[in-house]
Amino acid sequence: MTTIRRWTPSVLILLAGAVLLGPHVFSRASAAAGVPQKNSAPAQQSAVERGRYLVENVAMCGECHTPRDENGQTDNSRPLQGASTWILPVHPSTKWAAHAPALAGFPGITEEQGEDILERGRGPNGLEIQQPMHIYHMNHADATAIIAYLKSLPSTYPQQ
């Protein structure tokens, strides 16, 4: 009985805190977890932003698909415009891509082909993607977000 009396004030304080702070704490937690809020941005905009994050920070597509300058640095005036492959295989390989195609504007392939590339690692020709491209097995939502972002980019950039 004394144990119950000892814990009762603590439990009451925790319950009061949950009632008073609950909506604020849980709405922030759901926003951090990606649960849409009532005043969230349109779905298309959030897909593009998610795609941008995945392309720039996770898959790092610009490292291979952006041309490099004379110092070997990515030419940020032409992002994702396609580039010669600067990574060489350890052993000679006939299945090594010599060029990373342009991705900006999503030229030359359909959304379905893009989904095949990102979700199953199959190129537009139905064959496995050539190295040094990573074979991705993304979920459908991430693949469509990347495609939405790539389609939102201009397919040509002014030359400097």
GUMAR-649631 format. One record per atom (N, C-alpha, C): atom name; x, y, z; residue number from 1. Coordinates in Angstrom, 2 decimals. Example, Ala and Ser with C-alpha at 12.3 -4.5 7.8 and 13.67 -1.06 7.14 Angstrom:
<recs>
REC / N / 13.19 / -5.69 / 7.80 / 1 $
REC / CA / 12.30 / -4.50 / 7.80 / 1 $
REC / C / 13.20 / -3.30 / 7.80 / 1 $
REC / N / 12.85 / -2.25 / 7.08 / 2 $
REC / CA / 13.67 / -1.06 / 7.14 / 2 $
REC / C / 12.90 / 0.03 / 7.87 / 2 $
</recs>
This chain:
<recs>
REC / N / 0.82 / -1.19 / 0.00 / 1 $
REC / CA / 0.00 / 0.00 / 0.00 / 1 $
REC / C / 0.86 / 1.26 / 0.00 / 1 $
REC / N / 1.98 / 1.25 / 0.75 / 2 $
REC / CA / 2.84 / 2.42 / 0.79 / 2 $
REC / C / 3.51 / 2.66 / -0.56 / 2 $
REC / N / 3.76 / 1.58 / -1.31 / 3 $
REC / CA / 4.36 / 1.73 / -2.64 / 3 $
REC / C / 3.41 / 2.47 / -3.57 / 3 $
REC / N / 2.13 / 2.14 / -3.51 / 4 $
REC / CA / 1.13 / 2.80 / -4.36 / 4 $
REC / C / 1.05 / 4.27 / -4.00 / 4 $
REC / N / 1.04 / 4.59 / -2.70 / 5 $
REC / CA / 0.98 / 6.00 / -2.29 / 5 $
REC / C / 2.22 / 6.76 / -2.74 / 5 $
REC / N / 3.37 / 6.09 / -2.71 / 6 $
REC / CA / 4.62 / 6.74 / -3.10 / 6 $
REC / C / 4.63 / 7.07 / -4.61 / 6 $
REC / N / 4.06 / 6.21 / -5.47 / 7 $
REC / CA / 4.08 / 6.41 / -6.91 / 7 $
REC / C / 2.90 / 7.24 / -7.42 / 7 $
REC / N / 1.85 / 7.36 / -6.68 / 8 $
REC / CA / 0.65 / 8.06 / -7.13 / 8 $
REC / C / 0.93 / 9.49 / -7.56 / 8 $
REC / N / 1.63 / 10.32 / -6.78 / 9 $
REC / CA / 1.89 / 11.70 / -7.24 / 9 $
REC / C / 2.71 / 11.73 / -8.54 / 9 $
REC / N / 3.67 / 10.83 / -8.67 / 10 $
REC / CA / 4.49 / 10.80 / -9.90 / 10 $
REC / C / 3.66 / 10.46 / -11.12 / 10 $
REC / N / 2.79 / 9.47 / -10.95 / 11 $
REC / CA / 1.93 / 9.06 / -12.06 / 11 $
REC / C / 0.98 / 10.18 / -12.43 / 11 $
REC / N / 0.41 / 10.86 / -11.46 / 12 $
REC / CA / -0.50 / 11.97 / -11.73 / 12 $
REC / C / 0.22 / 13.12 / -12.45 / 12 $
REC / N / 1.44 / 13.40 / -12.06 / 13 $
REC / CA / 2.21 / 14.45 / -12.72 / 13 $
REC / C / 2.50 / 14.07 / -14.17 / 13 $
REC / N / 2.88 / 12.80 / -14.42 / 14 $
REC / CA / 3.13 / 12.34 / -15.78 / 14 $
REC / C / 1.87 / 12.41 / -16.64 / 14 $
REC / N / 0.74 / 12.01 / -16.08 / 15 $
REC / CA / -0.52 / 12.08 / -16.83 / 15 $
REC / C / -0.90 / 13.52 / -17.15 / 15 $
REC / N / -0.74 / 14.41 / -16.19 / 16 $
REC / CA / -1.05 / 15.82 / -16.43 / 16 $
REC / C / -0.14 / 16.39 / -17.51 / 16 $
REC / N / 1.13 / 16.03 / -17.46 / 17 $
REC / CA / 2.07 / 16.49 / -18.49 / 17 $
REC / C / 1.71 / 15.97 / -19.86 / 17 $
REC / N / 1.29 / 14.71 / -19.94 / 18 $
REC / CA / 0.89 / 14.12 / -21.22 / 18 $
REC / C / -0.33 / 14.82 / -21.78 / 18 $
REC / N / -1.28 / 15.15 / -20.90 / 19 $
REC / CA / -2.50 / 15.83 / -21.36 / 19 $
REC / C / -2.17 / 17.24 / -21.85 / 19 $
REC / N / -1.34 / 17.96 / -21.11 / 20 $
REC / CA / -1.03 / 19.35 / -21.47 / 20 $
REC / C / -0.06 / 19.46 / -22.64 / 20 $
REC / N / 0.97 / 18.62 / -22.66 / 21 $
REC / CA / 2.01 / 18.72 / -23.68 / 21 $
REC / C / 1.84 / 17.72 / -24.81 / 21 $
REC / N / 0.99 / 16.75 / -24.65 / 22 $
REC / CA / 0.83 / 15.67 / -25.62 / 22 $
REC / C / 0.64 / 16.13 / -27.05 / 22 $
REC / N / -0.35 / 17.01 / -27.33 / 23 $
REC / CA / -0.55 / 17.42 / -28.72 / 23 $
REC / C / 0.69 / 18.06 / -29.34 / 23 $
REC / N / 1.39 / 18.87 / -28.54 / 24 $
REC / CA / 2.59 / 19.53 / -29.06 / 24 $
REC / C / 3.71 / 18.53 / -29.32 / 24 $
REC / N / 3.96 / 17.64 / -28.37 / 25 $
REC / CA / 5.04 / 16.66 / -28.50 / 25 $
REC / C / 4.75 / 15.68 / -29.62 / 25 $
REC / N / 3.53 / 15.16 / -29.68 / 26 $
REC / CA / 3.22 / 14.16 / -30.68 / 26 $
REC / C / 3.14 / 14.74 / -32.07 / 26 $
REC / N / 2.72 / 15.99 / -32.24 / 27 $
REC / CA / 2.70 / 16.58 / -33.59 / 27 $
REC / C / 4.11 / 16.79 / -34.10 / 27 $
REC / N / 5.05 / 17.18 / -33.21 / 28 $
REC / CA / 6.44 / 17.35 / -33.63 / 28 $
REC / C / 7.07 / 16.00 / -33.94 / 28 $
REC / N / 6.74 / 14.99 / -33.17 / 29 $
REC / CA / 7.30 / 13.65 / -33.41 / 29 $
REC / C / 6.79 / 13.10 / -34.73 / 29 $
REC / N / 5.51 / 13.29 / -35.02 / 30 $
REC / CA / 4.98 / 12.77 / -36.29 / 30 $
REC / C / 5.54 / 13.55 / -37.47 / 30 $
REC / N / 5.78 / 14.84 / -37.29 / 31 $
REC / CA / 6.39 / 15.61 / -38.38 / 31 $
REC / C / 7.81 / 15.12 / -38.64 / 31 $
REC / N / 8.56 / 14.83 / -37.58 / 32 $
REC / CA / 9.92 / 14.32 / -37.74 / 32 $
REC / C / 9.92 / 12.95 / -38.39 / 32 $
REC / N / 8.88 / 12.18 / -38.15 / 33 $
REC / CA / 8.80 / 10.84 / -38.73 / 33 $
REC / C / 8.24 / 10.85 / -40.14 / 33 $
REC / N / 7.91 / 12.03 / -40.66 / 34 $
REC / CA / 7.43 / 12.13 / -42.03 / 34 $
REC / C / 5.94 / 11.97 / -42.19 / 34 $
REC / N / 5.19 / 12.00 / -41.07 / 35 $
REC / CA / 3.74 / 11.92 / -41.16 / 35 $
REC / C / 3.22 / 13.26 / -41.64 / 35 $
REC / N / 2.43 / 13.29 / -42.71 / 36 $
REC / CA / 1.95 / 14.55 / -43.25 / 36 $
REC / C / 1.14 / 15.33 / -42.22 / 36 $
REC / N / 1.33 / 16.62 / -42.19 / 37 $
REC / CA / 0.59 / 17.50 / -41.32 / 37 $
REC / C / -0.52 / 18.18 / -42.10 / 37 $
REC / N / -1.47 / 18.78 / -41.40 / 38 $
REC / CA / -2.59 / 19.45 / -42.07 / 38 $
REC / C / -2.12 / 20.56 / -42.99 / 38 $
REC / N / -1.10 / 21.30 / -42.60 / 39 $
REC / CA / -0.61 / 22.42 / -43.39 / 39 $
REC / C / 0.65 / 22.07 / -44.18 / 39 $
REC / N / 0.80 / 20.80 / -44.58 / 40 $
REC / CA / 2.00 / 20.38 / -45.29 / 40 $
REC / C / 1.97 / 20.87 / -46.73 / 40 $
REC / N / 3.15 / 20.89 / -47.36 / 41 $
REC / CA / 3.29 / 21.32 / -48.75 / 41 $
REC / C / 2.57 / 20.33 / -49.66 / 41 $
REC / N / 2.27 / 20.73 / -50.88 / 42 $
REC / CA / 1.64 / 19.80 / -51.82 / 42 $
REC / C / 2.50 / 18.56 / -52.03 / 42 $
REC / N / 1.84 / 17.45 / -52.32 / 43 $
REC / CA / 2.55 / 16.17 / -52.46 / 43 $
REC / C / 3.63 / 16.23 / -53.52 / 43 $
REC / N / 3.38 / 16.87 / -54.65 / 44 $
REC / CA / 4.38 / 16.94 / -55.72 / 44 $
REC / C / 5.62 / 17.67 / -55.25 / 44 $
REC / N / 5.46 / 18.77 / -54.54 / 45 $
REC / CA / 6.61 / 19.51 / -54.04 / 45 $
REC / C / 7.41 / 18.67 / -53.05 / 45 $
REC / N / 6.75 / 17.95 / -52.17 / 46 $
REC / CA / 7.48 / 17.15 / -51.21 / 46 $
REC / C / 8.19 / 15.97 / -51.89 / 46 $
REC / N / 7.61 / 15.42 / -52.96 / 47 $
REC / CA / 8.28 / 14.34 / -53.70 / 47 $
REC / C / 9.55 / 14.88 / -54.34 / 47 $
REC / N / 9.49 / 16.06 / -54.92 / 48 $
REC / CA / 10.68 / 16.67 / -55.54 / 48 $
REC / C / 11.74 / 16.93 / -54.48 / 48 $
REC / N / 11.34 / 17.46 / -53.34 / 49 $
REC / CA / 12.31 / 17.73 / -52.27 / 49 $
REC / C / 12.93 / 16.43 / -51.75 / 49 $
REC / N / 12.13 / 15.40 / -51.60 / 50 $
REC / CA / 12.64 / 14.10 / -51.17 / 50 $
REC / C / 13.62 / 13.55 / -52.21 / 50 $
REC / N / 13.26 / 13.69 / -53.48 / 51 $
REC / CA / 14.15 / 13.25 / -54.55 / 51 $
REC / C / 15.45 / 14.01 / -54.56 / 51 $
REC / N / 15.39 / 15.32 / -54.34 / 52 $
REC / CA / 16.61 / 16.14 / -54.28 / 52 $
REC / C / 17.52 / 15.63 / -53.17 / 52 $
REC / N / 16.95 / 15.39 / -52.01 / 53 $
REC / CA / 17.73 / 14.88 / -50.89 / 53 $
REC / C / 18.39 / 13.55 / -51.24 / 53 $
REC / N / 17.63 / 12.64 / -51.82 / 54 $
REC / CA / 18.17 / 11.32 / -52.17 / 54 $
REC / C / 19.27 / 11.42 / -53.22 / 54 $
REC / N / 19.07 / 12.25 / -54.25 / 55 $
REC / CA / 20.05 / 12.41 / -55.33 / 55 $
REC / C / 21.33 / 13.07 / -54.81 / 55 $
REC / N / 21.18 / 14.15 / -54.03 / 56 $
REC / CA / 22.34 / 14.94 / -53.63 / 56 $
REC / C / 23.05 / 14.42 / -52.39 / 56 $
REC / N / 22.32 / 13.79 / -51.47 / 57 $
REC / CA / 22.93 / 13.43 / -50.20 / 57 $
REC / C / 23.05 / 11.94 / -49.93 / 57 $
REC / N / 22.27 / 11.13 / -50.61 / 58 $
REC / CA / 22.31 / 9.69 / -50.35 / 58 $
REC / C / 23.02 / 8.98 / -51.50 / 58 $
REC / N / 22.44 / 9.03 / -52.68 / 59 $
REC / CA / 23.03 / 8.33 / -53.83 / 59 $
REC / C / 24.24 / 9.07 / -54.39 / 59 $
REC / N / 24.33 / 10.36 / -54.14 / 60 $
REC / CA / 25.47 / 11.17 / -54.60 / 60 $
REC / C / 25.64 / 11.09 / -56.11 / 60 $
REC / N / 24.54 / 11.18 / -56.84 / 61 $
REC / CA / 24.54 / 11.01 / -58.30 / 61 $
REC / C / 25.49 / 11.97 / -59.01 / 61 $
REC / N / 25.62 / 13.20 / -58.48 / 62 $
REC / CA / 26.46 / 14.20 / -59.11 / 62 $
REC / C / 27.93 / 13.81 / -59.20 / 62 $
REC / N / 28.39 / 12.92 / -58.36 / 63 $
REC / CA / 29.79 / 12.52 / -58.39 / 63 $
REC / C / 30.18 / 11.89 / -59.73 / 63 $
REC / N / 29.26 / 11.20 / -60.36 / 64 $
REC / CA / 29.56 / 10.55 / -61.64 / 64 $
REC / C / 28.82 / 11.19 / -62.82 / 64 $
REC / N / 27.64 / 11.74 / -62.59 / 65 $
REC / CA / 26.81 / 12.23 / -63.68 / 65 $
REC / C / 27.00 / 13.73 / -63.94 / 65 $
REC / N / 27.91 / 14.40 / -63.21 / 66 $
REC / CA / 28.21 / 15.81 / -63.43 / 66 $
REC / C / 29.62 / 15.91 / -64.00 / 66 $
REC / N / 29.79 / 16.68 / -65.09 / 67 $
REC / CA / 31.14 / 16.83 / -65.67 / 67 $
REC / C / 32.11 / 17.43 / -64.65 / 67 $
REC / N / 33.37 / 17.17 / -64.88 / 68 $
REC / CA / 34.42 / 17.70 / -64.00 / 68 $
REC / C / 35.25 / 18.74 / -64.74 / 68 $
REC / N / 35.81 / 19.67 / -63.97 / 69 $
REC / CA / 36.65 / 20.70 / -64.57 / 69 $
REC / C / 38.08 / 20.20 / -64.72 / 69 $
REC / N / 38.98 / 21.07 / -65.15 / 70 $
REC / CA / 40.37 / 20.68 / -65.38 / 70 $
REC / C / 41.10 / 20.26 / -64.11 / 70 $
REC / N / 40.55 / 20.63 / -62.94 / 71 $
REC / CA / 41.15 / 20.24 / -61.67 / 71 $
REC / C / 40.51 / 18.98 / -61.08 / 71 $
REC / N / 39.59 / 18.37 / -61.80 / 72 $
REC / CA / 38.94 / 17.17 / -61.32 / 72 $
REC / C / 37.76 / 17.42 / -60.39 / 72 $
REC / N / 37.39 / 18.69 / -60.21 / 73 $
REC / CA / 36.25 / 19.03 / -59.36 / 73 $
REC / C / 34.97 / 19.02 / -60.18 / 73 $
REC / N / 33.83 / 18.68 / -59.56 / 74 $
REC / CA / 32.58 / 18.68 / -60.30 / 74 $
REC / C / 32.27 / 20.10 / -60.76 / 74 $
REC / N / 31.82 / 20.22 / -62.01 / 75 $
REC / CA / 31.47 / 21.50 / -62.60 / 75 $
REC / C / 30.02 / 21.79 / -62.22 / 75 $
REC / N / 29.84 / 22.53 / -61.14 / 76 $
REC / CA / 28.51 / 22.78 / -60.60 / 76 $
REC / C / 27.66 / 23.69 / -61.48 / 76 $
REC / N / 28.23 / 24.22 / -62.56 / 77 $
REC / CA / 27.42 / 25.00 / -63.50 / 77 $
REC / C / 26.66 / 24.06 / -64.45 / 77 $
REC / N / 27.00 / 22.76 / -64.44 / 78 $
REC / CA / 26.34 / 21.78 / -65.31 / 78 $
REC / C / 25.96 / 20.52 / -64.52 / 78 $
REC / N / 25.17 / 20.67 / -63.46 / 79 $
REC / CA / 24.87 / 19.51 / -62.63 / 79 $
REC / C / 24.07 / 18.44 / -63.37 / 79 $
REC / N / 24.51 / 17.21 / -63.20 / 80 $
REC / CA / 23.82 / 16.03 / -63.73 / 80 $
REC / C / 23.62 / 16.06 / -65.24 / 80 $
REC / N / 24.58 / 16.67 / -65.96 / 81 $
REC / CA / 24.50 / 16.76 / -67.42 / 81 $
REC / C / 25.20 / 15.62 / -68.13 / 81 $
REC / N / 25.69 / 14.64 / -67.38 / 82 $
REC / CA / 26.39 / 13.51 / -67.99 / 82 $
REC / C / 27.89 / 13.79 / -68.03 / 82 $
REC / N / 28.67 / 12.74 / -67.93 / 83 $
REC / CA / 30.13 / 12.93 / -67.88 / 83 $
REC / C / 30.84 / 11.64 / -68.22 / 83 $
REC / N / 32.08 / 11.79 / -68.64 / 84 $
REC / CA / 32.94 / 10.61 / -68.83 / 84 $
REC / C / 33.17 / 9.98 / -67.47 / 84 $
REC / N / 33.25 / 8.67 / -67.45 / 85 $
REC / CA / 33.47 / 7.96 / -66.20 / 85 $
REC / C / 34.92 / 8.16 / -65.78 / 85 $
REC / N / 35.12 / 8.69 / -64.60 / 86 $
REC / CA / 36.47 / 8.95 / -64.10 / 86 $
REC / C / 36.96 / 7.83 / -63.18 / 86 $
REC / N / 36.06 / 6.94 / -62.82 / 87 $
REC / CA / 36.43 / 5.80 / -61.98 / 87 $
REC / C / 36.82 / 4.66 / -62.91 / 87 $
REC / N / 37.96 / 4.04 / -62.66 / 88 $
REC / CA / 38.43 / 2.94 / -63.50 / 88 $
REC / C / 38.34 / 1.62 / -62.75 / 88 $
REC / N / 38.05 / 0.54 / -63.46 / 89 $
REC / CA / 37.98 / -0.76 / -62.79 / 89 $
REC / C / 39.36 / -1.23 / -62.36 / 89 $
REC / N / 39.41 / -2.01 / -61.32 / 90 $
REC / CA / 40.67 / -2.58 / -60.84 / 90 $
REC / C / 41.22 / -3.54 / -61.89 / 90 $
REC / N / 40.33 / -4.34 / -62.47 / 91 $
REC / CA / 40.69 / -5.28 / -63.53 / 91 $
REC / C / 39.94 / -4.87 / -64.78 / 91 $
REC / N / 40.57 / -5.00 / -65.95 / 92 $
REC / CA / 39.86 / -4.63 / -67.19 / 92 $
REC / C / 38.51 / -5.35 / -67.30 / 92 $
REC / N / 37.51 / -4.61 / -67.76 / 93 $
REC / CA / 36.17 / -5.18 / -67.86 / 93 $
REC / C / 35.46 / -4.63 / -69.09 / 93 $
REC / N / 34.79 / -5.50 / -69.82 / 94 $
REC / CA / 34.00 / -5.04 / -70.98 / 94 $
REC / C / 32.63 / -4.56 / -70.54 / 94 $
REC / N / 32.28 / -4.78 / -69.27 / 95 $
REC / CA / 30.98 / -4.36 / -68.75 / 95 $
REC / C / 31.11 / -3.09 / -67.89 / 95 $
REC / N / 32.04 / -2.24 / -68.24 / 96 $
REC / CA / 32.29 / -1.01 / -67.49 / 96 $
REC / C / 31.85 / 0.17 / -68.35 / 96 $
REC / N / 30.92 / 0.97 / -67.87 / 97 $
REC / CA / 30.41 / 2.11 / -68.63 / 97 $
REC / C / 31.48 / 3.19 / -68.74 / 97 $
REC / N / 31.72 / 3.68 / -69.94 / 98 $
REC / CA / 32.70 / 4.74 / -70.16 / 98 $
REC / C / 32.10 / 6.12 / -69.98 / 98 $
REC / N / 30.78 / 6.20 / -69.91 / 99 $
REC / CA / 30.10 / 7.49 / -69.79 / 99 $
REC / C / 28.89 / 7.35 / -68.89 / 99 $
REC / N / 28.72 / 8.31 / -67.98 / 100 $
REC / CA / 27.52 / 8.38 / -67.14 / 100 $
REC / C / 26.54 / 9.30 / -67.85 / 100 $
REC / N / 25.35 / 8.83 / -68.17 / 101 $
REC / CA / 24.42 / 9.63 / -68.96 / 101 $
REC / C / 23.88 / 10.84 / -68.19 / 101 $
REC / N / 23.36 / 11.80 / -68.94 / 102 $
REC / CA / 22.71 / 12.97 / -68.34 / 102 $
REC / C / 21.47 / 12.52 / -67.59 / 102 $
REC / N / 21.24 / 13.11 / -66.45 / 103 $
REC / CA / 20.06 / 12.81 / -65.65 / 103 $
REC / C / 19.11 / 14.01 / -65.56 / 103 $
REC / N / 19.66 / 15.22 / -65.64 / 104 $
REC / CA / 18.84 / 16.43 / -65.51 / 104 $
REC / C / 17.79 / 16.49 / -66.61 / 104 $
REC / N / 16.55 / 16.69 / -66.21 / 105 $
REC / CA / 15.44 / 16.70 / -67.14 / 105 $
REC / C / 14.91 / 15.31 / -67.45 / 105 $
REC / N / 15.63 / 14.30 / -67.02 / 106 $
REC / CA / 15.27 / 12.90 / -67.22 / 106 $
REC / C / 15.09 / 12.58 / -68.70 / 106 $
REC / N / 16.15 / 12.87 / -69.50 / 107 $
REC / CA / 16.02 / 12.71 / -70.96 / 107 $
REC / C / 16.18 / 11.27 / -71.44 / 107 $
REC / N / 15.42 / 10.92 / -72.44 / 108 $
REC / CA / 15.65 / 9.68 / -73.16 / 108 $
REC / C / 15.09 / 8.40 / -72.57 / 108 $
REC / N / 14.51 / 8.44 / -71.38 / 109 $
REC / CA / 13.92 / 7.23 / -70.84 / 109 $
REC / C / 12.57 / 7.57 / -70.21 / 109 $
REC / N / 11.73 / 6.57 / -70.13 / 110 $
REC / CA / 10.41 / 6.77 / -69.54 / 110 $
REC / C / 10.47 / 6.63 / -68.02 / 110 $
REC / N / 9.41 / 7.05 / -67.37 / 111 $
REC / CA / 9.35 / 6.88 / -65.92 / 111 $
REC / C / 9.42 / 5.41 / -65.54 / 111 $
REC / N / 8.77 / 4.56 / -66.32 / 112 $
REC / CA / 8.79 / 3.12 / -66.04 / 112 $
REC / C / 10.21 / 2.57 / -66.15 / 112 $
REC / N / 10.97 / 3.02 / -67.15 / 113 $
REC / CA / 12.35 / 2.58 / -67.29 / 113 $
REC / C / 13.19 / 3.09 / -66.12 / 113 $
REC / N / 12.93 / 4.32 / -65.69 / 114 $
REC / CA / 13.63 / 4.87 / -64.53 / 114 $
REC / C / 13.34 / 4.08 / -63.27 / 114 $
REC / N / 12.09 / 3.67 / -63.11 / 115 $
REC / CA / 11.73 / 2.84 / -61.96 / 115 $
REC / C / 12.45 / 1.49 / -62.03 / 115 $
REC / N / 12.56 / 0.92 / -63.22 / 116 $
REC / CA / 13.30 / -0.34 / -63.38 / 116 $
REC / C / 14.76 / -0.19 / -62.97 / 116 $
REC / N / 15.36 / 0.93 / -63.35 / 117 $
REC / CA / 16.76 / 1.19 / -63.00 / 117 $
REC / C / 16.91 / 1.29 / -61.49 / 117 $
REC / N / 16.06 / 2.09 / -60.86 / 118 $
REC / CA / 16.22 / 2.37 / -59.43 / 118 $
REC / C / 15.69 / 1.27 / -58.52 / 118 $
REC / N / 14.67 / 0.55 / -58.96 / 119 $
REC / CA / 14.06 / -0.46 / -58.11 / 119 $
REC / C / 14.62 / -1.87 / -58.36 / 119 $
REC / N / 15.05 / -2.13 / -59.59 / 120 $
REC / CA / 15.47 / -3.50 / -59.93 / 120 $
REC / C / 16.88 / -3.58 / -60.52 / 120 $
REC / N / 17.52 / -2.44 / -60.77 / 121 $
REC / CA / 18.87 / -2.47 / -61.31 / 121 $
REC / C / 18.94 / -2.86 / -62.78 / 121 $
REC / N / 17.83 / -2.73 / -63.51 / 122 $
REC / CA / 17.78 / -3.07 / -64.94 / 122 $
REC / C / 17.72 / -1.79 / -65.76 / 122 $
REC / N / 18.56 / -1.74 / -66.79 / 123 $
REC / CA / 18.58 / -0.60 / -67.68 / 123 $
REC / C / 17.43 / -0.60 / -68.67 / 123 $
REC / N / 17.32 / 0.47 / -69.48 / 124 $
REC / CA / 16.25 / 0.56 / -70.47 / 124 $
REC / C / 16.26 / -0.60 / -71.47 / 124 $
REC / N / 17.42 / -1.23 / -71.65 / 125 $
REC / CA / 17.53 / -2.35 / -72.57 / 125 $
REC / C / 17.16 / -3.68 / -71.91 / 125 $
REC / N / 16.78 / -3.65 / -70.64 / 126 $
REC / CA / 16.41 / -4.86 / -69.91 / 126 $
REC / C / 17.58 / -5.58 / -69.27 / 126 $
REC / N / 18.79 / -5.11 / -69.54 / 127 $
REC / CA / 19.99 / -5.74 / -68.98 / 127 $
REC / C / 20.38 / -5.05 / -67.67 / 127 $
REC / N / 21.15 / -5.77 / -66.85 / 128 $
REC / CA / 21.62 / -5.20 / -65.59 / 128 $
REC / C / 22.45 / -3.95 / -65.87 / 128 $
REC / N / 22.31 / -2.96 / -65.00 / 129 $
REC / CA / 23.06 / -1.71 / -65.11 / 129 $
REC / C / 24.56 / -2.02 / -65.09 / 129 $
REC / N / 25.33 / -1.30 / -65.91 / 130 $
REC / CA / 26.77 / -1.52 / -65.96 / 130 $
REC / C / 27.48 / -0.80 / -64.82 / 130 $
REC / N / 28.54 / -1.42 / -64.35 / 131 $
REC / CA / 29.40 / -0.77 / -63.36 / 131 $
REC / C / 30.05 / 0.43 / -64.04 / 131 $
REC / N / 30.41 / 1.45 / -63.32 / 132 $
REC / CA / 30.47 / 1.59 / -61.87 / 132 $
REC / C / 29.15 / 2.03 / -61.23 / 132 $
REC / N / 28.06 / 2.09 / -62.00 / 133 $
REC / CA / 26.76 / 2.43 / -61.42 / 133 $
REC / C / 26.38 / 1.38 / -60.39 / 133 $
REC / N / 25.90 / 1.87 / -59.26 / 134 $
REC / CA / 25.44 / 0.96 / -58.21 / 134 $
REC / C / 24.12 / 0.32 / -58.63 / 134 $
REC / N / 23.92 / -0.91 / -58.24 / 135 $
REC / CA / 22.65 / -1.58 / -58.46 / 135 $
REC / C / 21.78 / -1.23 / -57.25 / 135 $
REC / N / 20.75 / -0.43 / -57.49 / 136 $
REC / CA / 19.86 / -0.03 / -56.41 / 136 $
REC / C / 18.63 / -0.92 / -56.38 / 136 $
REC / N / 18.10 / -1.10 / -55.20 / 137 $
REC / CA / 16.83 / -1.81 / -54.99 / 137 $
REC / C / 15.97 / -0.91 / -54.10 / 137 $
REC / N / 15.68 / 0.28 / -54.62 / 138 $
REC / CA / 14.92 / 1.26 / -53.85 / 138 $
REC / C / 13.45 / 0.88 / -53.78 / 138 $
REC / N / 12.79 / 1.44 / -52.77 / 139 $
REC / CA / 11.35 / 1.26 / -52.73 / 139 $
REC / C / 10.72 / 2.20 / -53.76 / 139 $
REC / N / 9.49 / 1.92 / -54.12 / 140 $
REC / CA / 8.82 / 2.65 / -55.20 / 140 $
REC / C / 8.70 / 4.15 / -54.90 / 140 $
REC / N / 8.40 / 4.50 / -53.66 / 141 $
REC / CA / 8.23 / 5.91 / -53.30 / 141 $
REC / C / 9.54 / 6.68 / -53.50 / 141 $
REC / N / 10.66 / 6.11 / -53.11 / 142 $
REC / CA / 11.95 / 6.79 / -53.29 / 142 $
REC / C / 12.30 / 6.90 / -54.77 / 142 $
REC / N / 12.05 / 5.85 / -55.53 / 143 $
REC / CA / 12.33 / 5.88 / -56.97 / 143 $
REC / C / 11.51 / 6.96 / -57.65 / 143 $
REC / N / 10.23 / 7.06 / -57.35 / 144 $
REC / CA / 9.39 / 8.07 / -58.00 / 144 $
REC / C / 9.77 / 9.47 / -57.52 / 144 $
REC / N / 10.22 / 9.61 / -56.29 / 145 $
REC / CA / 10.68 / 10.92 / -55.80 / 145 $
REC / C / 11.93 / 11.36 / -56.56 / 145 $
REC / N / 12.86 / 10.44 / -56.78 / 146 $
REC / CA / 14.08 / 10.77 / -57.54 / 146 $
REC / C / 13.71 / 11.18 / -58.96 / 146 $
REC / N / 12.82 / 10.43 / -59.58 / 147 $
REC / CA / 12.40 / 10.75 / -60.95 / 147 $
REC / C / 11.72 / 12.12 / -60.98 / 147 $
REC / N / 10.88 / 12.42 / -60.00 / 148 $
REC / CA / 10.22 / 13.73 / -59.94 / 148 $
REC / C / 11.25 / 14.85 / -59.84 / 148 $
REC / N / 12.27 / 14.65 / -59.02 / 149 $
REC / CA / 13.32 / 15.66 / -58.89 / 149 $
REC / C / 14.10 / 15.83 / -60.18 / 149 $
REC / N / 14.52 / 14.73 / -60.79 / 150 $
REC / CA / 15.30 / 14.81 / -62.03 / 150 $
REC / C / 14.49 / 15.48 / -63.14 / 150 $
REC / N / 13.20 / 15.18 / -63.21 / 151 $
REC / CA / 12.35 / 15.80 / -64.22 / 151 $
REC / C / 12.17 / 17.30 / -63.97 / 151 $
REC / N / 12.32 / 17.73 / -62.72 / 152 $
REC / CA / 12.14 / 19.15 / -62.39 / 152 $
REC / C / 13.36 / 19.99 / -62.79 / 152 $
REC / N / 14.48 / 19.36 / -63.10 / 153 $
REC / CA / 15.70 / 20.08 / -63.46 / 153 $
REC / C / 15.70 / 20.44 / -64.94 / 153 $
REC / N / 16.29 / 21.57 / -65.28 / 154 $
REC / CA / 16.43 / 21.88 / -66.71 / 154 $
REC / C / 17.38 / 20.88 / -67.37 / 154 $
REC / N / 17.05 / 20.50 / -68.59 / 155 $
REC / CA / 17.88 / 19.49 / -69.27 / 155 $
REC / C / 19.15 / 20.09 / -69.86 / 155 $
REC / N / 19.22 / 21.40 / -69.98 / 156 $
REC / CA / 20.46 / 22.04 / -70.44 / 156 $
REC / C / 20.74 / 23.23 / -69.54 / 156 $
REC / N / 22.00 / 23.49 / -69.35 / 157 $
REC / CA / 22.43 / 24.62 / -68.54 / 157 $
REC / C / 23.29 / 25.51 / -69.43 / 157 $
REC / N / 23.28 / 26.82 / -69.20 / 158 $
REC / CA / 24.14 / 27.69 / -69.99 / 158 $
REC / C / 25.61 / 27.39 / -69.72 / 158 $
REC / N / 26.40 / 27.41 / -70.77 / 159 $
REC / CA / 27.83 / 27.17 / -70.62 / 159 $
REC / C / 28.51 / 28.44 / -70.14 / 159 $
REC / N / 29.49 / 28.29 / -69.26 / 160 $
REC / CA / 30.22 / 29.46 / -68.75 / 160 $
REC / C / 31.50 / 29.67 / -69.52 / 160 $
</recs>
